[in-house]
Amino acid sequence: MITRSLSNINKKEKLIKLKSFSLICEQCTCSYESSIVPLLRRMSNLEELSLQISVRRLRSTYIDGYQLFNDFLKYLTKLNKFNFNIHSYIISGIENNILSNNDIRNSFINIGYKSIDICADEKLTDYRANCHVYSLPYLFDEFLFMSNCFQGGKFNNVKILFMVDRIPFENKLFKIISQDFTNLKTLIIHNLESQESQECSSALITFNNLITLNIIDAHSDYAIQFLNENITYLPSLEKLITTYDTLTHITGYFTNDETRRNCTKIKYLRTDISFVRPKNFNSYFPSM
């Protein structure tokens, strides 16, 4: 996590002995220009760099290849390996300033990085937009701040996925994720919008390796999406984090057979409030 304490570090001292550096930010930061860029510029002898960051930008545009080059890459003349996943979150954006996927791709190609992929909003929603640009193959074990602009890819190394958006996530996207994140262990969803389409494809969605599902900050539709056995099958689910109201609603106070199978292996249940286990609870969660 990038904190204000970085501002107290001597930003002029060169880190000439540093050959390899990894920076992973699990929270969105506003300190890209003030902290991250000055830090990286000091690593003039760096040979390997791994960078996974989420940058909140006010009235600006996405971080592209040209900006990375001007900000720090041109100072790292010995760099021969650069793994990255850079998320830009635009707030109070201006429509004309939003770069297209092709614009971003070309900016990386023109600075020598061809093995990349991009998923970016090409228009604003409530004056906000998201962009992910990442190197291939994708080597990080986390993919953070995924939004609806995601189009797919191969993410076999990813164990943790955090999804957040102001637009509802639909069944089609979860189908893509189940196919592309084959080793996913933890899924966290922040989305308070109800799903627009209640119609699901005939093909069952399966997350074979998913152990933890956190939907405490999500609309109850996502509990139905994942716990209803007619929509999704979770054979390895052991940990569920949700609200008590959502849990009782979608399970019919622990009587609904459609959500029973995905709950049979749950060993840990966390809700927003404490409660006394009602009738049928123990038979609904036999592994607890």
C-alpha positions as CSV (number, residue, x, y, z in Angstrom):
1,M,0.0,0.0,0.0
2,I,1.3,3.5,-0.9
3,T,1.2,5.7,2.2
4,R,2.1,9.3,3.0
5,S,5.2,8.0,4.8
6,L,6.9,7.6,1.4
7,S,6.9,11.4,1.1
8,N,9.5,11.5,3.9
9,I,11.9,9.2,2.1
10,N,15.0,10.8,0.5
11,K,13.8,11.0,-3.1
12,K,17.2,12.0,-4.5
13,E,19.3,9.2,-3.3
14,K,20.2,6.8,-6.1
15,L,19.4,3.1,-5.6
16,I,22.3,1.9,-7.8
17,K,22.7,-1.5,-6.2
18,L,19.1,-2.5,-6.9
19,K,18.8,-5.0,-9.7
20,S,15.3,-6.4,-9.2
21,F,12.2,-4.7,-7.7
22,S,8.5,-5.6,-7.3
23,L,5.7,-3.2,-6.3
24,I,2.2,-4.5,-5.7
25,C,-0.5,-2.1,-4.5
26,E,-3.7,-3.8,-3.2
27,Q,-5.5,-0.5,-2.9
28,C,-6.1,2.3,-5.3
29,T,-3.6,5.1,-5.0
30,C,-3.5,8.8,-5.8
31,S,0.3,8.9,-5.3
32,Y,1.5,7.6,-8.6
33,E,3.1,10.9,-9.7
34,S,4.3,12.0,-6.2
35,S,5.6,8.7,-4.9
36,I,5.9,5.8,-7.4
37,V,7.5,7.7,-10.3
38,P,10.2,9.4,-8.2
39,L,11.0,6.1,-6.5
40,L,11.4,4.2,-9.8
41,R,13.5,6.9,-11.4
42,R,16.2,6.3,-8.7
43,M,16.7,2.7,-9.8
44,S,19.0,3.4,-12.7
45,N,20.6,-0.1,-12.7
46,L,17.3,-2.0,-12.4
47,E,17.2,-5.1,-14.6
48,E,13.9,-6.6,-13.6
49,L,10.7,-4.8,-12.6
50,S,7.2,-6.1,-11.6
51,L,4.6,-3.5,-11.2
52,Q,0.9,-4.0,-10.2
53,I,-0.8,-0.8,-9.3
54,S,-4.2,0.8,-9.4
55,V,-4.1,4.6,-9.9
56,R,-7.0,7.0,-9.3
57,R,-6.8,10.0,-11.6
58,L,-9.0,13.1,-11.4
59,R,-10.0,14.8,-14.6
60,S,-7.2,13.0,-16.5
61,T,-6.9,10.0,-18.8
62,Y,-5.5,6.5,-18.8
63,I,-1.8,5.7,-18.2
64,D,-0.4,4.5,-21.5
65,G,2.9,3.4,-22.8
66,Y,4.1,6.9,-23.7
67,Q,3.5,8.1,-20.1
68,L,5.3,5.1,-18.6
69,F,8.2,5.8,-20.9
70,N,8.5,9.4,-20.0
71,D,7.8,8.9,-16.3
72,F,10.4,6.3,-15.6
73,L,11.2,3.7,-18.3
74,K,13.6,6.0,-20.2
75,Y,15.6,6.3,-17.0
76,L,15.9,2.5,-16.5
77,T,18.4,1.9,-19.4
78,K,19.4,-1.6,-18.2
79,L,15.8,-2.9,-17.8
80,N,15.3,-6.2,-19.7
81,K,12.3,-7.6,-17.9
82,F,9.1,-5.7,-17.1
83,N,6.0,-7.5,-15.9
84,F,3.1,-5.2,-15.2
85,N,-0.6,-4.8,-14.6
86,I,-1.6,-1.1,-14.5
87,H,-5.2,-0.1,-13.7
88,S,-6.3,3.5,-14.3
89,Y,-9.5,4.6,-12.6
90,I,-10.7,7.9,-14.0
91,I,-12.9,10.2,-11.9
92,S,-14.7,13.3,-13.3
93,G,-13.3,12.4,-16.7
94,I,-13.8,14.3,-19.9
95,E,-15.1,12.2,-22.8
96,N,-12.7,13.5,-25.4
97,N,-9.7,12.6,-23.2
98,I,-10.5,8.9,-23.0
99,L,-8.0,6.8,-25.0
100,S,-9.3,3.9,-27.1
101,N,-8.0,0.4,-26.8
102,N,-6.1,0.8,-30.0
103,D,-4.5,4.1,-28.9
104,I,-3.2,2.4,-25.7
105,R,-2.0,-0.7,-27.6
106,N,-0.1,1.4,-30.1
107,S,1.5,3.4,-27.4
108,F,3.1,0.3,-25.9
109,I,4.1,-1.2,-29.3
110,N,5.8,2.1,-30.2
111,I,8.0,1.9,-27.0
112,G,8.9,-1.7,-27.7
113,Y,6.3,-3.7,-25.7
114,K,4.3,-5.9,-28.0
115,S,3.2,-8.7,-25.7
116,I,0.4,-6.9,-23.9
117,D,-3.3,-6.8,-23.6
118,I,-5.8,-4.2,-22.7
119,C,-9.4,-3.9,-21.4
120,A,-10.6,-0.3,-21.2
121,D,-13.8,1.6,-21.1
122,E,-14.1,3.7,-24.2
123,K,-16.8,5.9,-22.8
124,L,-17.6,7.4,-19.4
125,T,-20.2,6.1,-17.0
126,D,-21.2,8.7,-14.4
127,Y,-18.0,10.5,-15.5
128,R,-15.9,7.5,-14.5
129,A,-13.9,4.9,-16.5
130,N,-11.5,2.0,-16.0
131,C,-8.6,0.7,-17.9
132,H,-6.3,-2.3,-17.4
133,V,-3.2,-2.8,-19.4
134,Y,-0.9,-5.8,-18.6
135,S,2.0,-7.7,-19.9
136,L,1.7,-11.2,-21.3
137,P,1.9,-13.9,-20.2
138,Y,0.1,-12.7,-17.0
139,L,2.3,-13.7,-14.1
140,F,0.7,-12.1,-11.1
141,D,-1.5,-14.2,-8.7
142,E,-4.0,-11.4,-8.3
143,F,-6.2,-9.5,-10.6
144,L,-7.6,-6.5,-8.8
145,F,-10.3,-4.0,-9.7
146,M,-11.7,-5.9,-12.7
147,S,-14.7,-4.0,-14.3
148,N,-17.2,-4.8,-17.1
149,C,-14.6,-3.8,-19.7
150,F,-12.9,-7.1,-19.3
151,Q,-13.0,-9.2,-22.5
152,G,-11.2,-12.4,-21.5
153,G,-7.7,-13.9,-21.8
154,K,-5.6,-16.6,-20.1
155,F,-5.0,-16.1,-16.4
156,N,-4.0,-19.5,-15.1
157,N,-1.7,-18.0,-12.4
158,V,-4.4,-15.9,-10.8
159,K,-5.7,-17.1,-7.4
160,I,-7.5,-13.9,-6.3
161,L,-9.9,-11.8,-8.3
162,F,-11.5,-8.6,-7.1
163,M,-14.4,-7.2,-9.2
164,V,-15.9,-3.8,-8.8
165,D,-18.1,-1.6,-10.9
166,R,-21.2,0.6,-10.9
167,I,-22.6,-1.3,-13.9
168,P,-24.0,-4.7,-13.1
169,F,-22.0,-7.9,-13.8
170,E,-24.0,-10.3,-15.9
171,N,-24.0,-14.0,-16.3
172,K,-22.0,-13.8,-19.6
173,L,-19.0,-12.2,-17.9
174,F,-18.9,-14.8,-15.1
175,K,-18.9,-17.5,-17.8
176,I,-15.9,-16.0,-19.3
177,I,-14.1,-15.7,-16.0
178,S,-14.8,-19.4,-15.1
179,Q,-13.1,-20.4,-18.4
180,D,-10.2,-18.0,-18.2
181,F,-9.3,-18.1,-14.4
182,T,-9.0,-21.9,-14.1
183,N,-7.1,-21.8,-10.8
184,L,-9.2,-19.1,-9.1
185,K,-9.4,-19.6,-5.3
186,T,-10.9,-16.3,-4.0
187,L,-13.5,-14.1,-5.6
188,I,-14.5,-10.8,-4.2
189,I,-17.4,-8.8,-5.7
190,H,-18.3,-5.2,-5.0
191,N,-21.3,-4.2,-7.0
192,L,-24.6,-2.9,-5.5
193,E,-26.5,-2.9,-8.9
194,S,-29.0,-5.6,-9.6
195,Q,-28.4,-7.7,-12.7
196,E,-30.3,-6.5,-15.7
197,S,-30.8,-10.0,-17.2
198,Q,-32.2,-12.8,-15.1
199,E,-31.9,-15.2,-18.1
200,C,-29.0,-17.6,-17.9
201,S,-27.5,-19.8,-20.6
202,S,-28.3,-23.4,-20.6
203,A,-24.6,-24.2,-19.9
204,L,-23.8,-24.5,-16.2
205,I,-21.0,-22.2,-15.0
206,T,-18.4,-24.1,-12.9
207,F,-15.6,-22.8,-10.7
208,N,-13.8,-26.0,-9.8
209,N,-11.2,-24.5,-7.5
210,L,-13.1,-21.6,-5.9
211,I,-12.7,-21.8,-2.1
212,T,-13.7,-18.3,-0.9
213,L,-16.6,-16.2,-2.1
214,N,-17.0,-12.6,-0.7
215,I,-20.2,-10.9,-1.7
216,I,-20.9,-8.9,1.4
217,D,-20.7,-5.7,-0.6
218,A,-22.8,-7.0,-3.5
219,H,-26.5,-7.0,-4.5
220,S,-28.3,-10.2,-3.6
221,D,-28.5,-11.1,-7.3
222,Y,-24.9,-12.2,-7.1
223,A,-25.7,-14.6,-4.2
224,I,-28.3,-16.2,-6.5
225,Q,-25.8,-16.1,-9.4
226,F,-23.2,-18.2,-7.4
227,L,-25.2,-20.3,-5.0
228,N,-28.1,-21.4,-7.2
229,E,-27.0,-24.8,-8.5
230,N,-28.9,-24.3,-11.7
231,I,-26.7,-21.3,-12.6
232,T,-23.3,-22.0,-11.0
233,Y,-21.6,-25.0,-9.5
234,L,-19.0,-24.5,-6.7
235,P,-17.7,-27.9,-5.7
236,S,-14.8,-26.6,-3.6
237,L,-16.6,-23.6,-1.8
238,E,-15.5,-23.6,1.9
239,K,-15.8,-19.9,2.9
240,L,-18.7,-17.6,2.3
241,I,-18.9,-13.9,3.3
242,T,-22.3,-12.2,2.8
243,T,-25.1,-10.3,4.6
244,Y,-27.5,-12.2,6.7
245,D,-30.5,-10.7,4.9
246,T,-29.1,-11.9,1.6
247,L,-28.4,-15.3,2.9
248,T,-31.8,-15.9,4.4
249,H,-33.5,-14.4,1.3
250,I,-31.8,-16.6,-1.3
251,T,-31.9,-19.8,0.8
252,G,-35.6,-19.3,1.8
253,Y,-34.5,-19.4,5.5
254,F,-32.3,-22.5,4.8
255,T,-35.0,-24.5,3.0
256,N,-34.3,-23.8,-0.7
257,D,-33.0,-26.9,-2.4
258,E,-31.6,-24.9,-5.4
259,T,-29.0,-23.2,-3.2
260,R,-28.3,-26.2,-0.9
261,R,-25.7,-28.1,-2.9
262,N,-23.3,-25.2,-3.1
263,C,-23.5,-24.7,0.7
264,T,-22.8,-28.3,1.8
265,K,-19.0,-27.9,2.0
266,I,-18.9,-24.5,3.6
267,K,-16.9,-24.5,6.8
268,Y,-16.7,-20.8,7.5
269,L,-19.6,-18.3,7.2
270,R,-19.2,-14.6,8.0
271,T,-22.2,-12.3,7.9
272,D,-22.7,-8.6,8.7
273,I,-24.5,-9.4,12.0
274,S,-24.5,-12.0,14.7
275,F,-27.4,-14.4,14.8
276,V,-28.6,-17.5,16.5
277,R,-28.7,-20.5,14.2
278,P,-32.3,-21.0,13.2
279,K,-34.1,-24.3,12.4
280,N,-32.7,-26.1,9.4
281,F,-29.3,-24.2,9.6
282,N,-27.2,-27.1,10.6
283,S,-28.6,-29.4,8.0
284,Y,-28.1,-26.7,5.3
285,F,-24.5,-26.3,6.3
286,P,-23.5,-29.8,7.4
287,S,-19.7,-29.0,7.2
288,M,-19.9,-26.3,9.8
